[in-house]
Amino acid sequence: MENQISMTFGSNQILNKIRKQHPDVKLSLFKNGDDQYQIVDFAGNHNIFKNPITFDVLKNHNFTEKFEFVNYSYFNLSEDDQKIFDASIEKMDNDSKLDNMVSFVILKETVNRKRTVLMTTWHNYFDFNNWKKRNDFLNLAEMSLNYKRA
């Protein structure tokens, strides 16, 4: 993982076409429960997408692409909420087990609202859901998106 990641959304057919056009770039394909597809370049080669959504990587905790499920929690934090968020991330950073979490990455939107995004990766949804129930700071998120590998 570099200093940025980029992604775009579209149909399975269009996103697989992008993969075939760029065989030298490792692109990860995901879908959510509504059969909406997302393709992510964790190396940040956003110039391969026509309309990329790009994020700056602020913190990378053990990122590996060996996961099956990813959650993006979007935060628009006040000063007080930022303190709660930072303390929760510090606690996660010092926890060696993390409830079966594979990795987490703190991202920042590069355009529009410039929200902070907590990306967590997992082997399955059930581990994520168990972790989510025990972490109240996630209630500060204004949006949460789940995807599994397609």
N, C-alpha and C positions, 0 to 999 in steps of 0.2 A: 504494500500500500504506500502510495506516494503522499504528497501534500494536499492532493485533491482527489475526489472521486466524482464521476459523472454518470448520469443515468438518463434514460428516456423511456417513454411509454408508447405502447401501440399494440397491434394485434400480434398473435403468435407468428403468423406468416411474415409480417413485415420485420419483426425483430430477428427472426431466424435468417432473413435475407441479409440484414446488417451483419450478422455473425459470419455468413458465407462470404460477404464482400471484404471482410477484415479477418482472414484466418490467422494472421500473425498477432492479433490482439486477443487476450483472454477476456471474454465477455461472459458474464453470468446472467442466465435467464431465470426469472421468477414469475409466479402468478399468485394473485390473491384469491380469496373465496368467491369473488364475483367474476372470475375468469378474466381479470384485467392483467395484462402482462407488463413487465418491467425488465429492462436490460441494464446491467450495471457494469461499468468499467472501473474496477477498484484501483487501477493504476492512473486514472484521471486523464485519459486520452480523449477529452471531450470534443476534439475537432472531428471525430468520426460520426457524431450525431448532428442532425440538422437543427434540432431544438433541445440542446442538452440542459439538464438541471445539474448544476455544479455546486459542490460543497467543498469548503476548506476543511481539512482534517486538523482538529485542535489537539486531540489526544487519541492515542492508539494503544489499547490494552490487549496485547496478544492476538492481534488479528491474524486469521488464517482463512482461506476460502473453503475449508473443510467443515461446512455446516449445511443444514437442510432448511432452516427456518430463520427468517430475519424480521425484526421489529424495528420500526422507526417511530420514536416518540418525539413530537415537535413541541418545543417550549418557547414561549414569549415571556421572559422572566422579568419581574420587577426586581429592585435591589434586594428586598427581603427574600423573595423567592430564589434569587440567584444564590444567596447564602445557603439555603436549604439544599438546593441542587448541588452546589459545590461540595458540601459536607457529605452528601449521599454518594457522590462520585469518588471522593477520597476514601470513604468506607469501602466502596466496591473495589477500588484500586488496591487496597490492602487485604482483601479477602481472597485467599488462594483457591477456594472452592467455587464461589459464586453460584451456588445452586445449579450446577451443571451447565452454566453459561459457557459458550465456547470463547467469545470475546465481546468487547464493547469498544465503540469508537464514538468520540464526541465530534460532531460536525457543525459547521456554521453555513447557513445559506449564503450564497455570494450575491444574490439579487433579491429584489422585492423586500420581504419583511425581515430578512436576515435573522431568522429564528435559530436557536440552538437545537440540534437534533441529537438524541441519544440513539445510536444504532447498536442493537444487541443481536448477537448471533447464537443459534441454538441447534441442537441435533433434532429437536422436535418442539411442537407447540406446547405440549403438556409441561415441559420444564419451564418454558417461558411463563406460562399461566401461573404456575406455582410460585415463581419468583415475583411476578407482578402482584400477587395477593399479599405478599409480605413487604412490599416497598411502597409506602404511602406517598413518597415524593412523586411517583408517577401520576398522581392525581393532579399535579400542576400542569401536565401536558395538555395542550389544546387539541391535539390530534395524535392518533396512534394508528400506524399502518402495518399490517402483517403480510408477509409473502413467504411462499415456500418455493423450493427449486422446481422449475418446470421441466 
